[in-house]
C-alpha cells in the first residue's frame, strides 16, 4: 500500500529497509524452548543404605523447582519499531492533518543523500535573502518538499512561507520563485534528533503506514522547527508530513 512512498525514499534507506525487513521476519519466528534439564542424581553414599525418598514420601509430593542456575527460556523478541520508537528519535504515532496552501518563495534543487541537509539549508538561506531584499515578511517554519528520488539523490524544493506574494509576480530572482506550500490531507510524524539519524524515523513511518494500509503519494514534506546547522546536532526538531492519496 505504501510502495510509492517507499520508492520516493528508496535512494536513502534501501539498505536499511532490507535489514529492517529481515529483522521483522526473524522476530516472527518462534523461539524454540530449551531442552529439558534432567534432575541431578545424588551420589551414592558410603554409609549404610537407607530407605529411598520414593518409599517414604507420598506420591503427590511436588518436585522441587529447578535451580536458578538452570537455563531459562529466551526472552520474547522485541516488537518491530513504530513511529513513536524509531531509534529513540520520533514520538508521534501519526496524526491526520489538513495542510492549507500558503504563499511561499522557493528554490528547486538536487543533492546527494549525504549532502541533502546542507543543500536544503543553503537553499533556505538564499530564499530568505531574496525575501528580505523584496521587503516581504516570512512566516512560520521553512520546509523541504521532496519530489523525486533516484540513485544519485533527491530532487527537493526548499520553501519559506510568506505573508503574501507580490501581485503579478511569479519569481523574486532567476532562482527564487513564488508559489504555494503543499496542500491536502497528510499524516504528521515527528523526528527529534540528528538529521544523520532520520533514516530510522523513515523506516518506522514506512512500517506504520504499511501496517495501517495507508496509500501515500510520492511527495513528502519536512518542516524544520528549529535552526540547526549541523546534521549531527541532536537538538534538531523536524515534523514529517506524508501526503495521502
C-alpha positions in Angstrom: 0.0 0.0 0.0 2.9 2.3 0.6 5.1 1.3 -2.4 5.1 4.8 -3.8 6.3 6.3 -0.6 9.0 3.7 -0.2 10.2 4.3 -3.7 10.4 8.0 -3.0 12.8 7.4 -0.1 14.5 4.3 -1.7 17.7 6.1 -2.6 18.3 6.9 1.1 17.0 3.9 3.0 17.1 1.0 0.7 19.8 -0.9 2.6 18.2 0.0 5.9 14.8 -1.2 4.8 16.2 -4.6 3.8 17.8 -5.0 7.2 14.6 -3.9 8.8 12.5 -6.4 6.9 15.0 -9.2 7.8 14.8 -8.3 11.4 11.0 -8.2 11.4 10.9 -11.7 9.8 13.3 -13.0 12.4 11.0 -11.7 15.1 8.1 -13.7 13.8 10.0 -17.0 14.0 9.1 -18.6 17.3 12.0 -19.1 19.7 12.5 -22.9 20.4 12.1 -23.9 24.0 15.4 -25.0 25.7 15.9 -28.8 26.2 14.6 -30.2 29.4 17.2 -30.4 32.1 17.3 -33.7 34.0 17.2 -33.6 37.8 20.6 -34.1 39.3 21.3 -37.6 40.5 22.7 -37.9 44.1 26.0 -39.6 44.5 25.8 -42.9 46.3 26.5 -42.7 50.0 29.2 -44.9 51.5 27.0 -45.1 54.7 24.5 -47.9 55.4 21.7 -47.8 52.9 18.5 -46.1 54.0 15.0 -46.3 52.5 14.7 -44.3 49.3 12.8 -41.0 49.2 10.2 -42.6 47.0 9.5 -45.1 49.6 9.0 -42.7 52.5 7.3 -39.6 50.8 3.7 -39.6 49.5 3.4 -39.9 45.7 1.9 -36.4 45.5 4.9 -34.6 46.9 5.8 -31.8 44.4 9.1 -32.0 42.7 11.4 -29.1 43.8 11.7 -26.2 41.4 14.9 -26.3 39.3 17.9 -24.4 40.5 18.2 -20.8 39.4 21.4 -21.8 37.6 19.4 -24.0 35.2 19.0 -22.5 31.6 15.9 -20.3 31.4 13.7 -19.8 28.3 14.8 -17.0 26.0 13.1 -13.6 26.4 10.5 -12.9 23.7 11.8 -10.8 20.8 11.2 -7.0 20.9 8.4 -5.8 18.7 9.1 -4.1 15.4 9.7 -0.3 15.8 6.8 2.0 15.4 6.9 5.8 14.7 7.0 6.5 18.5 10.1 4.4 19.0 12.3 4.9 15.9 15.8 4.9 17.3 14.5 6.9 20.2 14.0 9.9 17.9 10.4 10.0 17.0 7.5 10.3 19.4 4.4 10.8 17.2 2.2 7.9 16.1 0.9 9.7 13.0 -2.0 12.1 13.2 -4.0 13.1 10.2 -3.9 16.8 9.4 -5.2 19.1 6.6 -2.4 21.1 5.1 -3.5 24.5 3.9 -2.0 26.3 0.9 0.2 29.3 1.9 2.1 31.7 -0.3 5.8 30.8 -0.4 9.1 31.6 -2.0 11.2 28.6 -3.0 14.2 27.1 -4.8 14.3 23.8 -6.5 17.5 21.8 -6.2 19.0 18.3 -6.2 21.6 16.8 -3.8 23.1 13.5 -3.0 21.9 11.7 0.1 24.9 12.6 2.1 24.7 16.4 1.3 21.0 16.9 1.2 20.6 18.6 4.6 23.4 21.1 3.9 21.9 21.7 0.4 18.5 22.4 1.9 19.9 24.9 4.5 21.9 26.7 1.8 18.8 27.0 -0.4 16.7 28.3 2.5 19.3 30.9 3.3 19.2 32.1 -0.4 15.4 32.3 -0.3 15.5 34.3 2.9 17.9 36.8 1.5 15.7 37.3 -1.6 12.6 37.7 0.7 14.4 40.4 2.7 15.6 42.2 -0.4 12.0 42.3 -1.7 10.7 43.6 1.6 8.4 40.5 2.2 7.5 39.1 5.5 8.4 35.4 6.2 6.0 33.5 8.4 6.1 30.1 10.0 8.9 27.5 9.6 10.9 26.6 6.5 10.1 23.4 4.5 11.7 20.9 2.3 9.3 19.3 -0.2 10.8 16.1 -1.6 9.6 15.5 -5.1 11.8 12.7 -6.6 14.4 10.2 -5.5 16.9 8.2 -7.6 20.3 6.5 -7.1 22.1 9.9 -7.2 20.0 11.6 -4.5 16.9 13.8 -4.1 15.1 16.5 -6.0 13.6 18.9 -3.5 12.0 22.3 -3.1 13.2 24.5 -0.2 10.3 26.7 0.7 9.9 29.7 3.0 6.2 30.6 3.7 5.5 34.3 3.3 2.6 36.5 4.4 1.7 37.4 0.9 3.2 37.2 -2.6 3.7 40.4 -4.7 0.8 40.8 -7.0 1.5 39.8 -10.6 5.0 38.3 -9.8 6.0 34.7 -10.2 9.6 34.9 -9.0 11.9 37.1 -6.9 15.0 36.3 -8.9 16.3 33.9 -11.6 16.5 31.1 -9.0 13.9 32.0 -6.3 10.3 31.5 -7.5 6.9 32.2 -6.0 4.2 29.6 -5.4 2.3 27.8 -2.6 3.1 25.3 0.1 1.7 21.7 -0.3 -2.0 21.3 0.3 -4.2 18.3 1.2 -4.7 15.6 3.7 -1.5 14.3 5.3 -0.2 12.3 8.2 2.3 14.0 10.6 5.2 12.3 12.3 8.0 13.7 14.5 11.7 13.3 14.3 13.7 14.5 17.3 17.4 14.1 16.9 20.3 14.4 14.5 19.4 14.6 10.8 22.0 11.9 10.3 19.7 9.6 12.2 16.5 10.4 10.3 16.6 7.1 8.4 15.4 5.3 11.4 12.3 7.5 11.6 11.5 6.9 8.0 11.9 3.2 8.5 9.3 3.3 11.3 7.0 5.6 9.3 7.1 3.1 6.4 6.3 0.2 8.6 3.5 2.1 10.3 1.8 3.1 7.0 2.2 -0.5 5.8 0.6 -1.9 8.9 -2.3 0.6 8.7 -2.8 0.0 4.9 -2.3 3.7 4.1 -1.9 4.9 0.5 0.7 7.7 0.3 1.7 10.0 -2.5 5.2 10.3 -3.9 5.5 13.7 -2.1 6.5 14.2 1.5 7.5 17.3 3.4 9.9 18.1 6.2 9.2 21.1 8.4 12.2 22.4 10.4 11.0 23.6 13.7 14.4 25.0 14.9 17.5 26.4 13.3 20.1 23.6 13.5 23.2 23.9 11.2 24.9 20.5 11.6 23.3 17.2 10.5 24.9 15.7 13.6 23.3 18.1 16.1 20.9 16.0 18.3 18.7 19.1 19.0 17.1 19.1 15.6 13.3 19.0 15.6 11.6 18.0 12.4 7.9 17.3 11.6 7.5 15.0 8.6 4.3 15.1 6.6 3.3 12.2 4.4 0.8 13.3 1.8 -2.1 10.9 1.3 -3.9 9.8 -1.8 
